[in-house]
Amino acid sequence: MADDDAELQWLTQLSREQLHARAQHYFKAGGATEPEVALVAHGAARAIFKDYARTPGWFGRVIAPVLIWREASALTRLAGLVGIPRIHRQIDARGLLIEYLPATPWPRADVPEAAYQRLTALVAAMHERGVAHCDLRAPSNILVDANGTPYIVDFVARVHRGRRWNLPWNWLFRQFVAADDSALAKLRVRFAPGLADAADRACLEYRGPAERLARTIGEWARNVVRFFVRSS
């Protein structure tokens, strides 16, 4: 265990160029609006390196640092919560080194029934910490390991709870909490119909205000991205 810790410590001190040289696999190759996402290794140590440094143009210079900040701030708020990846190191405004989770995306895994209960508890704990994920509708953002432990990744779209006096923002936060819960209901209906109840199945037919708002924000974000790409 001490050797593993030393290897991870060594890995976290590497420069951007050295981390890329240690990449064993790229989950994403990067592009006009995408980071490079690599599995980097040293000995038995593994980590995920998310890097926008080679993302070109305005998006790489202006938008990417905001996305890194959003993800890092969510992971910091959720630190210590089992099922949320740890931050090993923020390289700079455009790079983030986070915990590697030896787990499989939910749609490709043989998920035990108990994992659905654990996932519900994890999402509730995340909400209690003041974070709504806002993109659990994409089941690839939910992982599960061989022991049935669920994990949640990719917090770029997150919304944080506001201060107590900020009533309009906290109303909005509650809508996104409801959207997360709706996403879990749809996950049960799709992948474990025996666990779904009537309320879960009703979610397939109903798109609440938070989901409609999320769709509107997503369309707005895509328009912003296209603008920056064209301007690059």
DRENVO-531554 format. One record per residue: residue number from 1; z, x, y of N, C-alpha, C, O in turn; residue in three letters. Coordinates in steps of 0.05 Angstrom, whole numbers, plus 5000, padded with zeros to 4 digits. Each point is the difference from the previous one (the first is absolute). Last residue first. Layout:
BEGIN
<atom NUM <Z X Y> <Z X Y> <Z X Y> <Z X Y> "ala"> ...
END
This chain:
BEGIN
<atom 232 <4320 4738 5622> <5006 5028 4992> <4975 5017 5004> <5001 5024 4994> "ser"> <atom 231 <5009 4879 5019> <5003 5016 5024> <5003 5030 4993> <5000 5017 5018> "ser"> <atom 230 <4992 4915 4915> <4975 5001 5015> <5002 5018 5024> <4981 5013 5008> "arg"> <atom 229 <5096 4973 4941> <4980 5015 4984> <4974 5002 5015> <4988 5021 5001> "val"> <atom 228 <5082 4928 5037> <5006 5029 5002> <4979 5016 4984> <4992 5022 5008> "phe"> <atom 227 <5002 4884 4989> <4995 5010 5027> <5004 5030 5002> <4983 5014 5011> "phe"> <atom 226 <5038 4942 4908> <4971 5002 5003> <4993 5011 5028> <4982 5015 5003> "arg"> <atom 225 <5109 4966 4979> <4990 5023 4984> <4970 5004 5005> <4991 5023 5004> "val"> <atom 224 <5048 4901 5033> <5008 5024 5015> <4990 5025 4985> <4990 5019 5013> "val"> <atom 223 <4996 4900 4945> <4983 5002 5023> <5007 5024 5016> <4982 5014 5011> "asn"> <atom 222 <5072 4966 4916> <4974 5009 4991> <4981 5003 5023> <4984 5019 5001> "arg"> <atom 221 <5100 4944 5017> <5003 5028 4994> <4973 5012 4991> <4993 5022 5007> "ala"> <atom 220 <5013 4885 5007> <5001 5014 5026> <5001 5031 4995> <4987 5015 5013> "trp"> <atom 219 <5017 4929 4912> <4974 4999 5011> <4999 5015 5027> <4980 5015 5006> "glu"> <atom 218 <5104 4976 4953> <4982 5018 4984> <4972 5000 5011> <4988 5022 5001> "gly"> <atom 217 <5074 4919 5037> <5006 5027 5008> <4982 5020 4984> <4991 5019 5012> "ile"> <atom 216 <5002 4891 4965> <4990 5004 5027> <5005 5028 5009> <4982 5013 5012> "thr"> <atom 215 <5054 4962 4905> <4971 5001 4998> <4988 5005 5028> <4981 5016 5002> "arg"> <atom 214 <5111 4970 4994> <4993 5026 4988> <4970 5003 4998> <4989 5022 5005> "ala"> <atom 213 <5043 4895 5023> <5004 5020 5021> <4992 5028 4990> <4987 5015 5014> "leu"> <atom 212 <5014 4915 4925> <4977 4996 5018> <5002 5021 5023> <4980 5011 5008> "arg"> <atom 211 <5091 4987 4931> <4975 5010 4987> <4976 4997 5018> <4983 5018 5002> "glu"> <atom 210 <5098 4946 5028> <5002 5030 5000> <4975 5012 4987> <4990 5020 5009> "ala"> <atom 209 <5020 4885 4994> <4994 5012 5026> <5001 5030 5000> <4984 5013 5013> "pro"> <atom 208 <4995 4941 4892> <5019 4995 5021> <4992 5014 5026> <4981 5015 5001> "gly"> <atom 207 <4965 4947 4911> <5002 5025 5016> <5017 4994 5024> <4991 4985 5018> "arg"> <atom 206 <4991 4969 4878> <5010 4997 5028> <5001 5028 5013> <5011 5019 4988> "tyr"> <atom 205 <4965 4962 4919> <4985 4980 5015> <5007 5000 5029> <4986 4987 5016> "glu"> <atom 204 <5057 5070 4921> <4971 5006 4997> <4983 4981 5017> <4978 5007 5008> "leu"> <atom 203 <5117 4983 4985> <4992 5021 5018> <4971 5007 4998> <4988 5010 5020> "cys"> <atom 202 <5056 4929 4921> <4991 4988 5025> <4991 5021 5020> <4984 4994 5018> "ala"> <atom 201 <5054 5033 4899> <4972 4991 4997> <4990 4987 5026> <4976 5001 5006> "arg"> <atom 200 <5114 5025 4991> <4983 5024 4998> <4971 4991 4999> <4983 5011 5015> "asp"> <atom 199 <5081 4922 4980> <4999 5011 5027> <4982 5024 5001> <4984 5004 5019> "ala"> <atom 198 <5035 4958 4897> <4982 4983 5016> <4996 5010 5028> <4978 4999 5011> "ala"> <atom 197 <5050 5077 4922> <5008 4972 5001> <4980 4984 5018> <4980 5012 5009> "asp"> <atom 196 <5016 5084 4926> <4995 4986 5025> <5009 4971 4999> <4997 4987 4979> "ala"> <atom 195 <5003 5080 4949> <5023 5003 5018> <4997 4984 5025> <5019 4997 5015> "leu"> <atom 194 <4912 5008 4919> <5023 4988 4987> <5025 5002 5016> <5019 4984 4996> "gly"> <atom 193 <4898 5057 5030> <5001 4971 5006> <5024 4987 4986> <5009 4979 5010> "pro"> <atom 192 <4962 5118 5020> <5021 4991 4982> <5003 4970 5003> <5022 4991 5009> "ala"> <atom 191 <4912 5057 5041> <5004 5019 4978> <5021 4992 4980> <5002 5011 4978> "phe"> <atom 190 <4968 4934 5099> <4976 5014 4991> <5005 5017 4975> <4984 5000 4981> "arg"> <atom 189 <5086 4951 5064> <4980 4981 4990> <4977 5015 4987> <4989 4992 4979> "val"> <atom 188 <5077 5059 5063> <5010 4988 4975> <4979 4981 4989> <4996 5000 4975> "arg"> <atom 187 <4986 5038 5108> <4999 5021 4979> <5010 4989 4974> <4988 5005 4979> "leu"> <atom 186 <5017 4941 5097> <4973 5001 4990> <4997 5022 4979> <4983 4997 4982> "lys"> <atom 185 <5100 4995 5060> <4994 4975 4985> <4972 5001 4988> <4996 4993 4977> "ala"> <atom 184 <5029 5076 5081> <5013 5003 4974> <4995 4975 4983> <4996 5003 4975> "leu"> <atom 183 <4973 4996 5113> <4984 5018 4984> <5012 5005 4972> <4986 5002 4981> "ala"> <atom 182 <5061 4946 5082> <4977 4985 4990> <4982 5018 4982> <4990 4992 4980> "ser"> <atom 181 <5082 5047 5065> <5010 4983 4979> <4977 4984 4987> <5000 4996 4976> "asp"> <atom 180 <4981 5056 5100> <5006 5017 4978> <5009 4984 4976> <4991 5004 4977> "asp"> <atom 179 <4996 4949 5102> <4974 5009 4989> <5004 5019 4976> <4986 4998 4980> "ala"> <atom 178 <5089 4975 5070> <4990 4977 4984> <4973 5007 4987> <4995 4992 4977> "ala"> <atom 177 <5041 5070 5083> <5017 4999 4976> <4990 4978 4982> <4998 5004 4975> "val"> <atom 176 <4962 4999 5107> <4989 5021 4982> <5017 5003 4975> <4990 5007 4979> "phe"> <atom 175 <5039 4934 5088> <4975 4990 4989> <4987 5020 4980> <4989 4993 4980> "gln"> <atom 174 <5089 5030 5068> <5006 4981 4979> <4975 4989 4988> <4999 4994 4976> "arg"> <atom 173 <4993 5062 5099> <5009 5015 4977> <5005 4981 4976> <4992 5006 4978> "phe"> <atom 172 <4990 4955 5105> <4975 5011 4988> <5007 5016 4975> <4987 4998 4980> "leu"> <atom 171 <5085 4970 5071> <4986 4978 4987> <4975 5010 4986> <4994 4992 4977> "trp"> <atom 170 <5051 5070 5073> <5014 4995 4975> <4989 4975 4986> <5001 4998 4976> "asn"> <atom 169 <4966 5025 5110> <4992 5020 4980> <5013 4994 4973> <4987 5003 4979> "trp"> <atom 168 <5038 4942 5094> <4972 4996 4992> <4991 5019 4978> <4986 4993 4981> "pro"> <atom 167 <5103 5017 5055> <4996 4976 4983> <4971 4996 4992> <4994 4994 4977> "leu"> <atom 166 <5071 5085 5056> <4971 4996 5001> <4992 4977 4982> <4989 5004 4978> "asn"> <atom 165 <5101 5032 5031> <4993 4984 5023> <4970 4993 5001> <4992 4982 5015> "trp"> <atom 164 <5046 5076 4918> <5011 4973 4997> <4991 4982 5023> <4996 4976 4995> "arg"> <atom 163 <4939 5104 4978> <5029 4999 5007> <5008 4970 5001> <4984 4982 5002> "arg"> <atom 162 <4935 5034 4934> <5007 5009 5027> <5030 4999 5005> <5015 4994 4982> "gly"> <atom 161 <4925 5025 4924> <5016 4981 5014> <5007 5010 5028> <5005 5024 5003> "arg"> <atom 160 <4906 5012 4949> <5028 5003 5000> <5014 4976 5015> <4988 4989 5018> "his"> <atom 159 <4915 5028 4924> <5012 4990 5025> <5030 5003 4998> <5011 4992 4979> "val"> <atom 158 <4893 5057 4970> <5027 4989 5002> <5007 4988 5027> <4989 5007 5021> "arg"> <atom 157 <4930 5039 4936> <4999 4974 5013> <5027 4988 5006> <5001 4977 5009> "ala"> <atom 156 <4988 5108 4946> <4986 5002 5026> <5000 4974 5015> <5002 4999 5024> "val"> <atom 155 <5037 5035 4887> <5014 4984 5020> <4987 5001 5027> <5013 4994 5020> "phe"> <atom 154 <4978 5036 4872> <4981 4994 5022> <5011 4981 5020> <4995 4976 4999> "asp"> <atom 153 <5051 5019 4904> <4988 5022 5015> <4983 4989 5023> <4994 4976 5001> "val"> <atom 152 <5088 4999 4918> <4982 4989 5021> <4991 5024 5017> <5016 5017 5007> "ile"> <atom 151 <5026 4963 4885> <4999 5016 5024> <4981 4987 5020> <4981 4986 4992> "tyr"> <atom 150 <5081 4991 4908> <4978 4996 5020> <5003 5018 5024> <5022 5009 5007> "pro"> <atom 149 <5007 4998 4884> <5011 5002 5027> <4977 4996 5020> <4980 5015 4998> "thr"> <atom 148 <5018 4988 4902> <4999 4974 5013> <5013 5001 5028> <5007 4979 5011> "gly"> <atom 147 <4975 5096 4927> <5026 4986 4996> <5001 4973 5013> <5021 4987 4998> "asn"> <atom 146 <4904 5072 5011> <5002 4993 4971> <5026 4986 4994> <5002 4987 4979> "ala"> <atom 145 <4963 5001 5121> <5000 5023 4982> <5005 4991 4971> <5002 4976 4995> "asp"> <atom 144 <4949 4979 5098> <5022 4997 4981> <4998 5024 4980> <4979 5008 4992> "val"> <atom 143 <4983 4954 5115> <4998 5016 4976> <5023 4993 4981> <5020 4988 5008> "leu"> <atom 142 <4921 4973 5085> <5024 4997 4983> <4995 5015 4974> <4980 4996 4987> "ile"> <atom 141 <4953 4996 5079> <5023 5012 5015> <5026 4996 4985> <5021 5009 5010> "asn"> <atom 140 <4896 4955 4959> <5000 5029 4996> <5022 5014 5016> <5006 5023 4995> "ser"> <atom 139 <4974 4882 5011> <5018 5007 4979> <5000 5030 4993> <5018 5010 4987> "pro"> <atom 138 <4966 4931 5103> <4984 5020 4985> <5018 5010 4978> <5017 5017 5005> "ala"> <atom 137 <5022 4924 5052> <4978 4985 4988> <4981 5018 4985> <4986 4992 4982> "arg"> <atom 136 <5088 5038 5071> <5005 4997 4972> <4979 4983 4986> <5000 4997 4976> "leu"> <atom 135 <5016 5036 5120> <4975 5003 4985> <5006 5000 4970> <4987 5014 4985> "asp"> <atom 134 <5081 4976 5085> <4976 4987 5012> <4974 5005 4985> <4979 4990 5009> "cys"> <atom 133 <5125 5036 4992> <4978 5017 4993> <4973 4991 5011> <4985 5016 5011> "his"> <atom 132 <5117 4976 5030> <4981 4983 4986> <4975 5017 4994> <4990 5013 5018> "ala"> <atom 131 <5118 5011 5009> <4972 5008 4997> <4985 4978 4985> <5008 4993 4978> "val"> <atom 130 <5091 5018 5041> <4985 4994 5024> <4971 5009 4999> <4989 5006 5021> "gly"> <atom 129 <5086 4993 4912> <4999 5024 5016> <4984 4996 5026> <4999 5018 5017> "arg"> <atom 128 <5004 4913 4919> <5027 5003 5010> <5002 5025 5018> <5016 5000 5019> "glu"> <atom 127 <4904 4985 4934> <5003 4981 5022> <5028 5003 5013> <5002 4998 5025> "his"> <atom 126 <4983 5051 4898> <4983 5011 5021> <5002 4982 5025> <5003 5010 5022> "met"> <atom 125 <5039 4961 4900> <5015 5022 5011> <4985 5013 5023> <5011 5008 5021> "ala"> <atom 124 <4946 4924 4930> <5022 4989 5015> <5017 5021 5014> <5008 4997 5023> "ala"> <atom 123 <4923 5030 4919> <4989 4989 5025> <5022 4987 5017> <4999 5003 5024> "val"> <atom 122 <5026 5029 4891> <4992 5022 5017> <4989 4990 5027> <5007 5011 5021> "leu"> <atom 121 <5014 4926 4911> <5024 5012 5012> <4994 5023 5019> <5013 5002 5021> "ala"> <atom 120 <4916 4960 4931> <5010 4980 5019> <5025 5010 5014> <5003 4997 5024> "thr"> <atom 119 <4962 5055 4906> <4983 5001 5024> <5010 4981 5021> <5000 5006 5024> "leu"> <atom 118 <5042 4993 4893> <5007 5024 5015> <4984 5002 5025> <5010 5009 5021> "arg"> <atom 117 <4970 4922 4920> <5026 4995 5013> <5008 5024 5017> <5011 4997 5022> "gln"> <atom 116 <4912 5012 4927> <4995 4981 5021> <5026 4993 5015> <5000 4997 5025> "tyr"> <atom 115 <5001 5059 4898> <4990 5014 5024> <4995 4981 5023> <5002 5008 5023> "ala"> <atom 114 <5023 4963 4889> <5023 5008 5017> <4991 5014 5025> <5014 5000 5020> "ala"> <atom 113 <4923 4973 4912> <5010 4978 5017> <5022 5009 5019> <5002 4991 5023> "glu"> <atom 112 <4926 5083 4947> <5020 4982 4987> <5010 4979 5019> <4999 5003 5024> "pro"> <atom 111 <4903 5048 4976> <5025 4996 5015> <5019 4982 4985> <4993 4978 4993> "val"> <atom 110 <4921 5089 4997> <5011 4980 4982> <5028 4995 5010> <5019 5013 4993> "asp"> <atom 109 <4898 5022 5072> <5023 5006 4983> <5007 4977 4981> <4993 4977 5005> "ala"> <atom 108 <4939 5028 5068> <4991 5016 4977> <5023 5006 4980> <4995 5013 4980> "arg"> <atom 107 <5016 4938 5105> <4979 4986 4985> <4992 5015 4974> <4989 4988 4982> "pro"> <atom 106 <5079 5051 5078> <5008 4976 4986> <4977 4987 4984> <5005 4993 4977> "trp"> <atom 105 <4996 5113 5043> <4997 4976 5016> <5004 4975 4983> <4991 4998 4977> "pro"> <atom 104 <5060 5090 4994> <4973 4989 4998> <4998 4976 5018> <5019 4984 5002> "thr"> <atom 103 <5046 5113 4996> <4998 4972 4994> <4971 4990 5002> <4982 5015 5009> "ala"> <atom 102 <5081 5069 5016> <4985 4999 4975> <4998 4971 4990> <5013 4993 4981> "pro"> <atom 101 <4999 5049 5121> <5012 4981 4981> <4983 4998 4975> <4977 4991 5001> "leu"> <atom 100 <5044 5081 5087> <4981 4991 4980> <5014 4982 4980> <5021 5007 4990> "tyr"> <atom 99 <5005 5014 5117> <5006 5002 4972> <4978 4989 4982> <4987 4980 5006> "glu"> <atom 98 <4986 5059 5091> <5019 4981 4990> <5003 5002 4969> <4985 5014 4987> "ile"> <atom 97 <4972 5029 5113> <5004 5007 4972> <5023 4983 4989> <5022 5000 5010> "leu"> <atom 96 <4902 4998 5077> <5026 4991 4989> <5001 5008 4971> <4982 4994 4984> "leu"> <atom 95 <4957 5019 5118> <5005 5006 4972> <5028 4993 4991> <5019 5005 5014> "gly"> <atom 94 <4943 4991 5078> <4979 4989 4983> <5004 5005 4970> <4981 4995 4985> "arg"> <atom 93 <5077 5035 5089> <4994 4972 5007> <4979 4987 4982> <4997 4976 4999> "ala"> <atom 92 <5055 5101 4956> <4996 4998 5029> <4992 4971 5005> <5006 4983 4983> "asp"> <atom 91 <5034 5042 4935> <4987 5025 5006> <4996 5003 5030> <5007 5020 5013> "ile"> <atom 90 <5069 4928 4932> <4978 4993 5017> <4987 5025 5010> <5013 5015 5015> "gln"> <atom 89 <5046 4968 4891> <4996 5015 5025> <4977 4987 5016> <4980 4992 4988> "arg"> <atom 88 <5063 4970 4934> <5008 5028 4996> <4998 5015 5027> <5016 5016 5006> "his"> <atom 87 <5001 4876 4970> <4985 5019 5015> <5010 5028 4994> <5024 5006 5003> "ile"> <atom 86 <4981 4910 4927> <5014 5016 5020> <4980 5016 5016> <4979 5008 4990> "arg"> <atom 85 <5005 4893 4958> <4996 5029 4999> <5015 5014 5023> <5002 4990 5022> "pro"> <atom 84 <5029 4919 4928> <4985 5007 5024> <4997 5030 5000> <5020 5015 4997> "ile"> <atom 83 <5029 4941 4936> <4975 4986 4999> <4983 5005 5025> <4977 4990 5002> "gly"> <atom 82 <5128 5018 5002> <4984 5006 4976> <4976 4983 4999> <5002 4975 5002> "val"> <atom 81 <5049 5059 5086> <4996 4976 4985> <4982 5006 4976> <4977 5009 5003> "leu"> <atom 80 <5046 5055 5066> <5022 4996 4981> <4997 4975 4983> <5015 4995 4981> "gly"> <atom 79 <4935 5008 5112> <5009 5023 4985> <5024 4994 4982> <5018 4986 5009> "ala"> <atom 78 <4927 4960 5058> <5005 4992 4972> <5010 5022 4983> <5003 4997 4975> "leu"> <atom 77 <4973 5016 5116> <5018 4977 5001> <5008 4992 4972> <5022 4990 4996> "arg"> <atom 76 <4913 5077 5013> <5026 5010 5009> <5021 4978 5000> <5023 5004 4993> "thr"> <atom 75 <4888 4975 4986> <5012 5014 4978> <5028 5011 5009> <5018 5002 4983> "leu"> <atom 74 <4930 4955 5083> <5009 4981 4980> <5014 5014 4977> <5021 4991 4991> "ala"> <atom 73 <4941 5063 5077> <5023 4985 5010> <5011 4979 4980> <5024 4996 4998> "ser"> <atom 72 <4897 5054 4982> <5024 5017 4999> <5024 4985 5010> <5022 5003 4989> "ala"> <atom 71 <4894 4954 5016> <5009 5003 4972> <5026 5016 4999> <5018 4993 4986> "glu"> <atom 70 <4943 4996 5099> <5008 4974 4989> <5010 5003 4971> <5021 4989 4993> "arg"> <atom 69 <4942 5087 5050> <5026 4993 5011> <5010 4974 4989> <5024 4997 4993> "trp"> <atom 68 <4890 5030 4983> <5020 5017 4988> <5028 4993 5010> <5018 4999 4984> "ile"> <atom 67 <4911 4956 5057> <5003 4991 4972> <5020 5017 4985> <5017 4990 4985> "leu"> <atom 66 <4959 5035 5103> <5015 4975 5000> <5006 4990 4972> <5022 4991 4994> "val"> <atom 65 <4922 5085 5018> <5029 5006 5005> <5017 4975 5001> <5024 5001 4992> "pro"> <atom 64 <4881 4987 4997> <5014 5011 4977> <5029 5007 5005> <5017 4994 4984> "ala"> <atom 63 <4922 4975 5086> <5011 4979 4982> <5017 5012 4978> <5021 4990 4993> "ile"> <atom 62 <4936 5069 5071> <5016 4980 5014> <5014 4981 4981> <5024 4995 5002> "val"> <atom 61 <4918 5079 4969> <5016 5011 5022> <5020 4980 5011> <5022 5007 5008> "arg"> <atom 60 <4915 4971 4922> <5017 5022 4991> <5019 5010 5021> <5022 5007 4994> "gly"> <atom 59 <4914 4927 5028> <5019 4989 4981> <5019 5022 4991> <5024 4995 4999> "phe"> <atom 58 <4904 5027 5059> <5023 4986 5013> <5020 4990 4980> <5024 5001 5005> "trp"> <atom 57 <4914 5073 4953> <4997 4983 5024> <5026 4989 5010> <5022 5010 4995> "gly"> <atom 56 <4972 5021 4899> <4986 5007 5025> <5004 4981 5023> <5009 4977 4997> "pro"> <atom 55 <5051 5061 4917> <4988 4975 5008> <4987 5004 5027> <5015 5007 5019> "thr"> <atom 54 <5038 5059 4934> <4971 5003 4999> <4986 4973 5004> <4976 4998 4996> "arg"> <atom 53 <5119 5007 5005> <4992 5023 5017> <4969 5003 5001> <4989 5008 5020> "ala"> <atom 52 <5077 4928 4934> <4978 4991 5017> <4988 5023 5016> <4983 4995 5017> "tyr"> <atom 51 <5081 4988 4888> <4992 5018 5021> <4975 4989 5015> <4979 4995 4988> "asp"> <atom 50 <5105 4997 4930> <4982 4982 5015> <4993 5014 5026> <5018 5007 5016> "lys"> <atom 49 <5025 5020 4883> <4994 5010 5027> <4979 4981 5012> <4977 4999 4992> "phe"> <atom 48 <5101 5003 4924> <4976 4988 5011> <4997 5009 5028> <5018 4997 5017> "ile"> <atom 47 <5032 5054 4894> <5003 4985 5025> <4973 4988 5008> <4979 5009 4991> "ala"> <atom 46 <5081 5052 4925> <4977 4984 5008> <5007 4986 5026> <5023 4994 5005> "arg"> <atom 45 <5014 5091 4921> <5003 4984 5024> <4974 4986 5008> <4978 5012 4998> "ala"> <atom 44 <5037 5055 4931> <5005 4972 4992> <5002 4981 5023> <5002 4976 4996> "ala"> <atom 43 <4948 5110 5026> <5016 4998 4976> <5003 4972 4991> <4980 4986 4996> "gly"> <atom 42 <4980 5003 5086> <5009 5028 4997> <5019 5000 4976> <5022 4989 5002> "his"> <atom 41 <4900 4939 5052> <5019 5008 4979> <5007 5030 5003> <4984 5016 5010> "ala"> <atom 40 <4967 4883 5035> <5002 5029 5002> <5023 5009 4981> <5019 4985 4995> "val"> <atom 39 <4910 4928 5026> <5023 5008 4984> <5001 5031 5000> <4982 5013 4991> "leu"> <atom 38 <4972 4923 5088> <4998 5019 4978> <5026 5002 4985> <5022 4997 5012> "ala"> <atom 37 <4913 4950 5067> <5025 4996 4986> <4999 5016 4974> <4984 4993 4982> "val"> <atom 36 <4965 4996 5122> <4999 5012 4974> <5028 4996 4987> <5020 5005 5013> "glu"> <atom 35 <4947 4923 5059> <5012 5027 4996> <4991 5011 4973> <4991 4986 4983> "pro"> <atom 34 <4951 4943 5080> <5018 5003 4977> <5012 5028 5000> <4987 5019 5007> "glu"> <atom 33 <4942 4942 5050> <5025 4986 5007> <5021 5003 4978> <5020 4986 5000> "thr"> <atom 32 <4895 5060 4997> <5001 4994 5029> <5026 4987 5008> <5010 5003 5022> "ala"> <atom 31 <5000 5051 4889> <4976 4989 5012> <5004 4994 5029> <5019 5010 5012> "gly"> <atom 30 <5030 5023 4882> <4999 5000 5029> <4973 4989 5010> <4981 4998 4985> "gly"> <atom 29 <5051 5009 4922> <4987 5024 5010> <4999 5001 5030> <4991 5020 5011> "ala"> <atom 28 <5081 4937 4914> <4981 4993 5020> <4988 5025 5011> <5014 5020 5005> "lys"> <atom 27 <5039 4991 4923> <4998 4971 4996> <4981 4988 5021> <4986 4981 4994> "phe"> <atom 26 <5019 5121 4964> <4999 4984 5025> <4997 4971 4993> <4980 4992 4988> "tyr"> <atom 25 <5064 5101 4959> <4982 4976 4999> <5001 4986 5027> <5021 4999 5013> "his"> <atom 24 <5022 5084 4973> <4990 4997 4972> <4981 4977 4998> <4982 4999 4982> "gln"> <atom 23 <5053 5071 5101> <4993 4973 4992> <4989 5000 4971> <4981 5014 4994> "ala"> <atom 22 <5048 5061 5066> <5016 4993 4976> <4993 4972 4990> <5013 4990 4982> "arg"> <atom 21 <4947 5046 5096> <4993 5019 4979> <5015 4994 4974> <4991 5007 4978> "ala"> <atom 20 <5029 4944 5100> <4973 4993 4990> <4992 5018 4977> <4987 4991 4981> "his"> <atom 19 <5092 5031 5063> <5003 4975 4985> <4974 4991 4988> <4998 4992 4977> "leu"> <atom 18 <5002 5082 5081> <5011 5007 4974> <5004 4975 4983> <4996 5001 4975> "gln"> <atom 17 <4974 4988 5113> <4980 5013 4984> <5010 5007 4972> <4985 4997 4981> "glu"> <atom 16 <5077 4967 5081> <4980 4980 4993> <4978 5013 4982> <4993 4988 4979> "arg"> <atom 15 <5099 5062 5015> <4984 4990 5022> <4980 4980 4990> <4996 4996 4976> "ser"> <atom 14 <5101 5020 4975> <4972 5010 5003> <4986 4988 5024> <5007 4979 5010> "leu"> <atom 13 <5084 5002 4953> <4998 5019 5022> <4972 5010 5005> <4995 5015 5019> "gln"> <atom 12 <5034 4926 4908> <5002 4986 5026> <4998 5018 5024> <4997 4991 5023> "thr"> <atom 11 <5002 5042 4886> <4976 4984 5006> <5001 4988 5027> <4980 4999 5014> "leu"> <atom 10 <5095 5048 4953> <4979 5018 5007> <4975 4985 5008> <4986 5007 5019> "trp"> <atom 9 <5086 4943 4950> <5006 5011 5026> <4978 5019 5009> <4992 5000 5023> "gln"> <atom 8 <5002 4966 4890> <4994 4979 5020> <5006 5011 5028> <4984 4995 5019> "leu"> <atom 7 <5039 5061 4910> <4971 4997 5002> <4992 4979 5020> <4981 5004 5015> "glu"> <atom 6 <5110 5007 4967> <4990 5023 5014> <4970 4999 5003> <4989 5007 5021> "ala"> <atom 5 <5054 4926 4928> <5007 4997 5029> <4988 5024 5016> <4990 4996 5022> "asp"> <atom 4 <5002 5008 4885> <4982 4979 5011> <5005 4996 5030> <4981 4998 5015> "asp"> <atom 3 <5075 5061 4938> <4974 5011 5003> <4980 4980 5012> <4984 5007 5017> "asp"> <atom 2 <5103 4964 4961> <5001 5018 5024> <4972 5013 5005> <4992 5003 5022> "ala"> <atom 1 <5019 4944 4901> <5000 4983 5024> <5000 5017 5025> <4986 4994 5020> "met"> 
END
